[in-house]
Amino acid sequence: MSAAAKFRERVTFYTPGQTVQDEVGGMVPASAETGVTHWARIQALPAKEDLINGKISYRQPYKVTVRFTSGLSSSDRMEWNGHSISITSIWSDERNTEIYLYGYGDNH
């Protein structure tokens, strides 16, 4: 399989805007979030099951692979196919040709 063939999904990465301190000690947005779309490979990993406050909660982890690019961070969020995925960790390969993003999807 060629390298281009494995990137079949469109994923939009949203970077939060800058924040400033408000009058009561909190933070408020000072600028709008920005978004950029990349071709990616999406892999659903085995689901996680957590016991929270006596209730079982299911979380769907994902591995998202994109071509190497700068500027992605764990404070970003991903949107793919109607799902919002929060980024929990970011890794790159040894040659810096691909980035692997791991995160959990919303409960749709």
N, CA, C and O atoms as a GROMACS GRO file, in nm:
protein
  432
    1MET      N    1   0.085  -0.117   0.000
    1MET     CA    2   0.000   0.000   0.000
    1MET      C    3   0.090   0.124   0.000
    1MET      O    4   0.185   0.132   0.078
    2SER      N    5   0.060   0.216  -0.086
    2SER     CA    6   0.139   0.340  -0.088
    2SER      C    7   0.106   0.423   0.036
    2SER      O    8   0.002   0.406   0.099
    3ALA      N    9   0.198   0.513   0.068
    3ALA     CA   10   0.179   0.596   0.187
    3ALA      C   11   0.054   0.682   0.175
    3ALA      O   12  -0.016   0.704   0.274
    4ALA      N   13   0.026   0.731   0.056
    4ALA     CA   14  -0.090   0.818   0.037
    4ALA      C   15  -0.221   0.741   0.054
    4ALA      O   16  -0.321   0.800   0.096
    5ALA      N   17  -0.222   0.613   0.024
    5ALA     CA   18  -0.346   0.534   0.029
    5ALA      C   19  -0.397   0.514   0.171
    5ALA      O   20  -0.517   0.490   0.189
    6LYS      N   21  -0.311   0.524   0.270
    6LYS     CA   22  -0.361   0.500   0.406
    6LYS      C   23  -0.425   0.624   0.468
    6LYS      O   24  -0.490   0.612   0.572
    7PHE      N   25  -0.409   0.741   0.409
    7PHE     CA   26  -0.471   0.863   0.461
    7PHE      C   27  -0.600   0.889   0.383
    7PHE      O   28  -0.600   0.960   0.283
    8ARG      N   29  -0.710   0.830   0.430
    8ARG     CA   30  -0.837   0.836   0.356
    8ARG      C   31  -0.945   0.921   0.421
    8ARG      O   32  -1.047   0.949   0.358
    9GLU      N   33  -0.925   0.961   0.544
    9GLU     CA   34  -1.027   1.035   0.618
    9GLU      C   35  -0.987   1.181   0.634
    9GLU      O   36  -0.868   1.213   0.647
   10ARG      N   37  -1.085   1.270   0.633
   10ARG     CA   38  -1.060   1.412   0.656
   10ARG      C   39  -1.087   1.442   0.803
   10ARG      O   40  -1.196   1.416   0.854
   11VAL      N   41  -0.987   1.497   0.871
   11VAL     CA   42  -0.998   1.532   1.012
   11VAL      C   43  -0.967   1.680   1.026
   11VAL      O   44  -0.868   1.729   0.970
   12THR      N   45  -1.050   1.752   1.102
   12THR     CA   46  -1.025   1.894   1.128
   12THR      C   47  -0.974   1.909   1.269
   12THR      O   48  -1.033   1.857   1.364
   13PHE      N   49  -0.863   1.979   1.282
   13PHE     CA   50  -0.801   2.007   1.412
   13PHE      C   51  -0.834   2.150   1.451
   13PHE      O   52  -0.810   2.243   1.374
   14TYR      N   53  -0.888   2.168   1.570
   14TYR     CA   54  -0.923   2.300   1.620
   14TYR      C   55  -0.830   2.340   1.733
   14TYR      O   56  -0.814   2.267   1.831
   15THR      N   57  -0.767   2.455   1.718
   15THR     CA   58  -0.679   2.510   1.821
   15THR      C   59  -0.754   2.618   1.895
   15THR      O   60  -0.806   2.710   1.832
   16PRO      N   61  -0.762   2.611   2.029
   16PRO     CA   62  -0.836   2.713   2.103
   16PRO      C   63  -0.770   2.850   2.086
   16PRO      O   64  -0.649   2.862   2.070
   17GLY      N   65  -0.853   2.953   2.091
   17GLY     CA   66  -0.803   3.090   2.082
   17GLY      C   67  -0.734   3.132   2.211
   17GLY      O   68  -0.742   3.062   2.312
   18GLN      N   69  -0.668   3.243   2.205
   18GLN     CA   70  -0.600   3.297   2.323
   18GLN      C   71  -0.704   3.334   2.429
   18GLN      O   72  -0.817   3.371   2.396
   19THR      N   73  -0.665   3.326   2.555
   19THR     CA   74  -0.754   3.365   2.664
   19THR      C   75  -0.689   3.476   2.745
   19THR      O   76  -0.567   3.490   2.749
   20VAL      N   77  -0.774   3.555   2.809
   20VAL     CA   78  -0.726   3.661   2.898
   20VAL      C   79  -0.802   3.649   3.029
   20VAL      O   80  -0.910   3.590   3.035
   21GLN      N   81  -0.745   3.703   3.132
   21GLN     CA   82  -0.809   3.697   3.263
   21GLN      C   83  -0.924   3.798   3.268
   21GLN      O   84  -0.912   3.911   3.222
   22ASP      N   85  -1.036   3.753   3.326
   22ASP     CA   86  -1.150   3.844   3.341
   22ASP      C   87  -1.143   3.915   3.476
   22ASP      O   88  -1.046   3.898   3.551
   23GLU      N   89  -1.243   3.993   3.507
   23GLU     CA   90  -1.244   4.076   3.628
   23GLU      C   91  -1.259   3.997   3.758
   23GLU      O   92  -1.228   4.048   3.865
   24VAL      N   93  -1.308   3.872   3.748
   24VAL     CA   94  -1.336   3.795   3.870
   24VAL      C   95  -1.240   3.677   3.887
   24VAL      O   96  -1.271   3.585   3.963
   25GLY      N   97  -1.126   3.677   3.820
   25GLY     CA   98  -1.026   3.574   3.839
   25GLY      C   99  -1.035   3.456   3.746
   25GLY      O  100  -0.957   3.362   3.759
   26GLY      N  101  -1.128   3.457   3.653
   26GLY     CA  102  -1.140   3.348   3.556
   26GLY      C  103  -1.073   3.383   3.424
   26GLY      O  104  -1.009   3.487   3.412
   27MET      N  105  -1.088   3.296   3.328
   27MET     CA  106  -1.032   3.318   3.196
   27MET      C  107  -1.145   3.324   3.094
   27MET      O  108  -1.240   3.247   3.101
   28VAL      N  109  -1.135   3.416   2.999
   28VAL     CA  110  -1.233   3.429   2.892
   28VAL      C  111  -1.160   3.430   2.759
   28VAL      O  112  -1.045   3.474   2.752
   29PRO      N  113  -1.224   3.381   2.651
   29PRO     CA  114  -1.157   3.381   2.521
   29PRO      C  115  -1.136   3.522   2.469
   29PRO      O  116  -1.225   3.607   2.478
   30ALA      N  117  -1.017   3.548   2.416
   30ALA     CA  118  -0.986   3.678   2.357
   30ALA      C  119  -0.988   3.670   2.205
   30ALA      O  120  -0.997   3.773   2.138
   31SER      N  121  -0.980   3.548   2.150
   31SER     CA  122  -0.986   3.530   2.004
   31SER      C  123  -1.054   3.397   1.975
   31SER      O  124  -1.062   3.308   2.060
   32ALA      N  125  -1.103   3.384   1.853
   32ALA     CA  126  -1.175   3.264   1.813
   32ALA      C  127  -1.077   3.148   1.789
   32ALA      O  128  -0.959   3.170   1.758
   33GLU      N  129  -1.128   3.025   1.803
   33GLU     CA  130  -1.043   2.911   1.773
   33GLU      C  131  -1.021   2.902   1.622
   33GLU      O  132  -1.102   2.950   1.544
   34THR      N  133  -0.911   2.840   1.584
   34THR     CA  134  -0.879   2.824   1.443
   34THR      C  135  -0.882   2.676   1.408
   34THR      O  136  -0.860   2.592   1.495
   35GLY      N  137  -0.909   2.645   1.284
   35GLY     CA  138  -0.916   2.506   1.241
   35GLY      C  139  -0.837   2.482   1.114
   35GLY      O  140  -0.826   2.570   1.029
   36VAL      N  141  -0.782   2.362   1.102
   36VAL     CA  142  -0.710   2.319   0.983
   36VAL      C  143  -0.747   2.173   0.957
   36VAL      O  144  -0.761   2.095   1.051
   37THR      N  145  -0.764   2.137   0.830
   37THR     CA  146  -0.806   2.002   0.794
   37THR      C  147  -0.690   1.926   0.730
   37THR      O  148  -0.618   1.980   0.646
   38HIS      N  149  -0.673   1.800   0.772
   38HIS     CA  150  -0.568   1.713   0.720
   38HIS      C  151  -0.629   1.580   0.678
   38HIS      O  152  -0.734   1.539   0.729
   39TRP      N  153  -0.564   1.512   0.584
   39TRP     CA  154  -0.598   1.375   0.553
   39TRP      C  155  -0.537   1.288   0.661
   39TRP      O  156  -0.424   1.312   0.704
   40ALA      N  157  -0.610   1.185   0.706
   40ALA     CA  158  -0.563   1.104   0.818
   40ALA      C  159  -0.608   0.959   0.805
   40ALA      O  160  -0.696   0.926   0.726
   41ARG      N  161  -0.545   0.876   0.884
   41ARG     CA  162  -0.588   0.737   0.902
   41ARG      C  163  -0.646   0.727   1.043
   41ARG      O  164  -0.578   0.762   1.140
   42ILE      N  165  -0.769   0.679   1.054
   42ILE     CA  166  -0.837   0.668   1.183
   42ILE      C  167  -0.847   0.520   1.220
   42ILE      O  168  -0.891   0.437   1.141
   43GLN      N  169  -0.805   0.488   1.342
   43GLN     CA  170  -0.817   0.352   1.392
   43GLN      C  171  -0.891   0.356   1.526
   43GLN      O  172  -0.846   0.422   1.620
   44ALA      N  173  -1.003   0.286   1.533
   44ALA     CA  174  -1.073   0.272   1.661
   44ALA      C  175  -1.003   0.162   1.739
   44ALA      O  176  -0.988   0.050   1.690
   45LEU      N  177  -0.961   0.193   1.859
   45LEU     CA  178  -0.893   0.097   1.947
   45LEU      C  179  -0.996   0.030   2.037
   45LEU      O  180  -1.110   0.077   2.044
   46PRO      N  181  -0.960  -0.078   2.106
   46PRO     CA  182  -1.057  -0.144   2.195
   46PRO      C  183  -1.115  -0.045   2.297
   46PRO      O  184  -1.041   0.032   2.359
   47ALA      N  185  -1.245  -0.048   2.315
   47ALA     CA  186  -1.314   0.046   2.403
   47ALA      C  187  -1.271   0.028   2.548
   47ALA      O  188  -1.233  -0.081   2.591
   48LYS      N  189  -1.278   0.138   2.622
   48LYS     CA  190  -1.244   0.139   2.764
   48LYS      C  191  -1.371   0.144   2.847
   48LYS      O  192  -1.470   0.205   2.807
   49GLU      N  193  -1.367   0.080   2.961
   49GLU     CA  194  -1.481   0.077   3.052
   49GLU      C  195  -1.435   0.130   3.187
   49GLU      O  196  -1.340   0.077   3.246
   50ASP      N  197  -1.500   0.233   3.237
   50ASP     CA  198  -1.465   0.293   3.366
   50ASP      C  199  -1.585   0.289   3.459
   50ASP      O  200  -1.700   0.298   3.415
   51LEU      N  201  -1.557   0.276   3.588
   51LEU     CA  202  -1.661   0.284   3.689
   51LEU      C  203  -1.650   0.421   3.754
   51LEU      O  204  -1.555   0.448   3.827
   52ILE      N  205  -1.748   0.508   3.728
   52ILE     CA  206  -1.746   0.644   3.780
   52ILE      C  207  -1.875   0.666   3.857
   52ILE      O  208  -1.984   0.655   3.802
   53ASN      N  209  -1.862   0.699   3.986
   53ASN     CA  210  -1.977   0.723   4.074
   53ASN      C  211  -2.078   0.608   4.069
   53ASN      O  212  -2.199   0.631   4.069
   54GLY      N  213  -2.028   0.488   4.066
   54GLY     CA  214  -2.115   0.372   4.068
   54GLY      C  215  -2.179   0.337   3.935
   54GLY      O  216  -2.262   0.246   3.929
   55LYS      N  217  -2.142   0.407   3.828
   55LYS     CA  218  -2.198   0.380   3.696
   55LYS      C  219  -2.085   0.342   3.600
   55LYS      O  220  -1.975   0.396   3.606
   56ILE      N  221  -2.116   0.247   3.513
   56ILE     CA  222  -2.018   0.208   3.413
   56ILE      C  223  -2.025   0.307   3.297
   56ILE      O  224  -2.132   0.335   3.244
   57SER      N  225  -1.910   0.360   3.261
   57SER     CA  226  -1.899   0.456   3.152
   57SER      C  227  -1.806   0.398   3.046
   57SER      O  228  -1.698   0.349   3.079
   58TYR      N  229  -1.846   0.404   2.921
   58TYR     CA  230  -1.766   0.352   2.811
   58TYR      C  231  -1.701   0.468   2.736
   58TYR      O  232  -1.766   0.569   2.708
   59ARG      N  233  -1.574   0.452   2.704
   59ARG     CA  234  -1.502   0.553   2.625
   59ARG      C  235  -1.440   0.485   2.505
   59ARG      O  236  -1.386   0.375   2.514
   60GLN      N  237  -1.447   0.553   2.391
   60GLN     CA  238  -1.390   0.498   2.269
   60GLN      C  239  -1.258   0.566   2.238
   60GLN      O  240  -1.257   0.684   2.202
   61PRO      N  241  -1.145   0.495   2.250
   61PRO     CA  242  -1.016   0.554   2.214
   61PRO      C  243  -0.990   0.542   2.064
   61PRO      O  244  -1.036   0.448   1.999
   62TYR      N  245  -0.917   0.638   2.011
   62TYR     CA  246  -0.880   0.639   1.870
   62TYR      C  247  -0.731   0.665   1.856
   62TYR      O  248  -0.669   0.731   1.939
   63LYS      N  249  -0.676   0.612   1.749
   63LYS     CA  250  -0.540   0.646   1.705
   63LYS      C  251  -0.557   0.713   1.569
   63LYS      O  252  -0.614   0.656   1.477
   64VAL      N  253  -0.507   0.835   1.558
   64VAL     CA  254  -0.518   0.912   1.434
   64VAL      C  255  -0.377   0.938   1.384
   64VAL      O  256  -0.293   0.992   1.456
   65THR      N  257  -0.351   0.898   1.260
   65THR     CA  258  -0.219   0.916   1.199
   65THR      C  259  -0.229   1.020   1.088
   65THR      O  260  -0.314   1.009   1.000
   66VAL      N  261  -0.142   1.120   1.092
   66VAL     CA  262  -0.135   1.222   0.987
   66VAL      C  263   0.010   1.237   0.944
   66VAL      O  264   0.102   1.196   1.014
   67ARG      N  265   0.030   1.296   0.826
   67ARG     CA  266   0.166   1.329   0.784
   67ARG      C  267   0.223   1.431   0.881
   67ARG      O  268   0.149   1.510   0.940
   68PHE      N  269   0.354   1.429   0.898
   68PHE     CA  270   0.419   1.517   0.995
   68PHE      C  271   0.388   1.663   0.963
   68PHE      O  272   0.402   1.708   0.850
   69THR      N  273   0.345   1.735   1.065
   69THR     CA  274   0.318   1.877   1.056
   69THR      C  275   0.345   1.938   1.192
   69THR      O  276   0.333   1.871   1.294
   70SER      N  277   0.382   2.062   1.194
   70SER     CA  278   0.407   2.127   1.323
   70SER      C  279   0.280   2.198   1.369
   70SER      O  280   0.189   2.223   1.289
   71GLY      N  281   0.275   2.231   1.495
   71GLY     CA  282   0.166   2.310   1.547
   71GLY      C  283   0.054   2.234   1.614
   71GLY      O  284  -0.036   2.297   1.670
   72LEU      N  285   0.055   2.101   1.612
   72LEU     CA  286  -0.050   2.025   1.680
   72LEU      C  287  -0.009   2.005   1.826
   72LEU      O  288   0.108   1.978   1.856
   73SER      N  289  -0.106   2.019   1.916
   73SER     CA  290  -0.077   2.001   2.058
   73SER      C  291  -0.193   1.930   2.126
   73SER      O  292  -0.300   1.914   2.068
   74SER      N  293  -0.171   1.886   2.249
   74SER     CA  294  -0.275   1.815   2.323
   74SER      C  295  -0.389   1.907   2.366
   74SER      O  296  -0.492   1.859   2.412
   75SER      N  297  -0.373   2.039   2.352
   75SER     CA  298  -0.484   2.130   2.382
   75SER      C  299  -0.579   2.143   2.263
   75SER      O  300  -0.686   2.202   2.276
   76ASP      N  301  -0.541   2.088   2.148
   76ASP     CA  302  -0.629   2.090   2.031
   76ASP      C  303  -0.736   1.983   2.047
   76ASP      O  304  -0.727   1.896   2.134
   77ARG      N  305  -0.837   1.992   1.963
   77ARG     CA  306  -0.937   1.886   1.956
   77ARG      C  307  -0.959   1.851   1.810
   77ARG      O  308  -0.933   1.933   1.722
   78MET      N  309  -1.005   1.730   1.785
   78MET     CA  310  -1.026   1.683   1.649
   78MET      C  311  -1.175   1.662   1.624
   78MET      O  312  -1.249   1.625   1.714
   79GLU      N  313  -1.217   1.687   1.501
   79GLU     CA  314  -1.352   1.655   1.457
   79GLU      C  315  -1.339   1.563   1.338
   79GLU      O  316  -1.270   1.593   1.241
   80TRP      N  317  -1.408   1.448   1.346
   80TRP     CA  318  -1.405   1.351   1.239
   80TRP      C  319  -1.539   1.282   1.229
   80TRP      O  320  -1.587   1.223   1.326
   81ASN      N  321  -1.600   1.288   1.112
   81ASN     CA  322  -1.722   1.212   1.084
   81ASN      C  323  -1.831   1.234   1.189
   81ASN      O  324  -1.901   1.140   1.227
   82GLY      N  325  -1.844   1.358   1.236
   82GLY     CA  326  -1.945   1.390   1.336
   82GLY      C  327  -1.904   1.363   1.479
   82GLY      O  328  -1.983   1.386   1.571
   83HIS      N  329  -1.781   1.316   1.501
   83HIS     CA  330  -1.731   1.288   1.635
   83HIS      C  331  -1.626   1.391   1.675
   83HIS      O  332  -1.544   1.433   1.593
   84SER      N  333  -1.630   1.430   1.799
   84SER     CA  334  -1.527   1.516   1.856
   84SER      C  335  -1.433   1.426   1.934
   84SER      O  336  -1.477   1.346   2.018
   85ILE      N  337  -1.303   1.439   1.908
   85ILE     CA  338  -1.203   1.354   1.974
   85ILE      C  339  -1.106   1.445   2.048
   85ILE      O  340  -1.043   1.532   1.988
   86SER      N  341  -1.095   1.423   2.179
   86SER     CA  342  -0.999   1.500   2.258
   86SER      C  343  -0.864   1.431   2.249
   86SER      O  344  -0.857   1.308   2.256
   87ILE      N  345  -0.757   1.508   2.235
   87ILE     CA  346  -0.623   1.453   2.220
   87ILE      C  347  -0.562   1.432   2.358
   87ILE      O  348  -0.557   1.525   2.439
   88THR      N  349  -0.515   1.310   2.384
   88THR     CA  350  -0.451   1.281   2.513
   88THR      C  351  -0.300   1.267   2.500
   88THR      O  352  -0.228   1.295   2.596
   89SER      N  353  -0.250   1.225   2.384
   89SER     CA  354  -0.105   1.217   2.365
   89SER      C  355  -0.071   1.226   2.217
   89SER      O  356  -0.153   1.194   2.130
   90ILE      N  357   0.053   1.269   2.190
   90ILE     CA  358   0.102   1.287   2.054
   90ILE      C  359   0.242   1.225   2.045
   90ILE      O  360   0.327   1.250   2.130
   91TRP      N  361   0.263   1.144   1.942
   91TRP     CA  362   0.393   1.082   1.917
   91TRP      C  363   0.427   1.100   1.770
   91TRP      O  364   0.338   1.118   1.687
   92SER      N  365   0.556   1.094   1.737
   92SER     CA  366   0.597   1.094   1.596
   92SER      C  367   0.690   0.976   1.573
   92SER      O  368   0.749   0.922   1.667
   93ASP      N  369   0.702   0.935   1.447
   93ASP     CA  370   0.793   0.826   1.416
   93ASP      C  371   0.937   0.875   1.416
   93ASP      O  372   0.962   0.995   1.428
   94GLU      N  373   1.031   0.782   1.404
   94GLU     CA  374   1.173   0.816   1.415
   94GLU      C  375   1.219   0.913   1.306
   94GLU      O  376   1.307   0.996   1.330
   95ARG      N  377   1.161   0.903   1.189
   95ARG     CA  378   1.204   0.987   1.077
   95ARG      C  379   1.124   1.117   1.065
   95ARG      O  380   1.146   1.195   0.972
   96ASN      N  381   1.032   1.140   1.158
   96ASN     CA  382   0.946   1.258   1.155
   96ASN      C  383   0.868   1.270   1.024
   96ASN      O  384   0.859   1.378   0.966
   97THR      N  385   0.812   1.158   0.980
   97THR     CA  386   0.728   1.160   0.860
   97THR      C  387   0.580   1.150   0.895
   97THR      O  388   0.495   1.190   0.816
   98GLU      N  389   0.548   1.096   1.013
   98GLU     CA  390   0.409   1.081   1.056
   98GLU      C  391   0.395   1.120   1.203
   98GLU      O  392   0.489   1.109   1.281
   99ILE      N  393   0.274   1.166   1.238
   99ILE     CA  394   0.239   1.196   1.376
   99ILE      C  395   0.124   1.104   1.416
   99ILE      O  396   0.029   1.086   1.340
  100TYR      N  397   0.134   1.047   1.536
  100TYR     CA  398   0.029   0.960   1.589
  100TYR      C  399  -0.037   1.033   1.706
  100TYR      O  400   0.028   1.066   1.805
  101LEU      N  401  -0.166   1.056   1.692
  101LEU     CA  402  -0.242   1.124   1.797
  101LEU      C  403  -0.338   1.024   1.859
  101LEU      O  404  -0.411   0.954   1.789
  102TYR      N  405  -0.337   1.017   1.990
  102TYR     CA  406  -0.426   0.927   2.063
  102TYR      C  407  -0.525   1.012   2.141
  102TYR      O  408  -0.490   1.116   2.197
  103GLY      N  409  -0.651   0.967   2.143
  103GLY     CA  410  -0.751   1.042   2.217
  103GLY      C  411  -0.880   0.964   2.231
  103GLY      O  412  -0.893   0.852   2.181
  104TYR      N  413  -0.973   1.026   2.300
  104TYR     CA  414  -1.103   0.964   2.325
  104TYR      C  415  -1.213   1.042   2.256
  104TYR      O  416  -1.214   1.165   2.256
  105GLY      N  417  -1.306   0.967   2.195
  105GLY     CA  418  -1.417   1.027   2.125
  105GLY      C  419  -1.534   1.053   2.217
  105GLY      O  420  -1.544   0.997   2.326
  106ASP      N  421  -1.622   1.142   2.171
  106ASP     CA  422  -1.744   1.170   2.248
  106ASP      C  423  -1.834   1.048   2.243
  106ASP      O  424  -1.814   0.958   2.162
  107ASN      N  425  -1.933   1.044   2.328
  107ASN     CA  426  -2.025   0.931   2.335
  107ASN      C  427  -2.145   0.957   2.246
  107ASN      O  428  -2.248   1.005   2.294
  108HIS      N  429  -2.133   0.925   2.119
  108HIS     CA  430  -2.247   0.939   2.026
  108HIS      C  431  -2.328   0.815   2.028
  108HIS      O  432  -2.429   0.806   1.957
   0.00000   0.00000   0.00000
